[in-house]
Amino acid sequence: MAKIKTLEITLFESAGAFSIFKRAHPEKNSYDFSGILALRQLLSNEKARILNVIKTQKPSSIYELAKKLKRSFKAVNHDIKLLERFGLIVFTEEKVNNRIRHKPEIVVDEIVFRVKI
């Protein structure tokens, strides 16, 4: 049985507003956002579509992902950079015809949200 990789995101109340803090590997991927805007951006329908296409269709590049989603490359690139920053996806570099292609891959199986008040 494969091990399930979990991403933990914690929301905490600070001075009457929620802030977001993610702590999976504090030495390299920890960050603290003021406000909950970043979490709202992460939970959009477009990000869910991106994750679904990466998981089910396994595109070989960002460009191919954009074509499958029928969205502009720039918009998809912006969205997957946010997913990468949250630690949901990573890019694998592949050399094809003297070019380096970045293949997006999902690295977590579940996301756990905690709200501390």
ZICORRA-V766865 format. One line per field, one symbol per residue. ss: DSSP state (H for helix, E for strand, L for the rest). psi: psi as a letter, one per 30 degrees, with the letter a starting at -180 (. if undefined). burial: + if it has 24 or more other C-alpha atoms within 12 Angstrom, else -. Layout:
BEGIN
ss=???
psi=???
burial=???
END
This chain:
BEGIN
ss=LLLLLEEEEEEEEELLEEEEEELLLLLLLLEEELLLHHHHHHLLHHHHHHHHHHHHHLLLLHHHHHHHHLLLHHHHHHHHHHHHHLLLEEEEEEEELLEEEEEEEELLLEEEEEEEL
psi=kkkkkkkkkkkkkjhglklkkkjeifffhkljkklgeeeeeegleeeeeeeeeeeefikfleeeeeeefhlleeeeeeefeeeeefgellkkkkkjhglkkjkkkkglflkkkkjk.
burial=------+++++------++++++---------+----++--+---++-+++-++----++++-+++--+------++-+++++++++++++----------+++++++---------
END
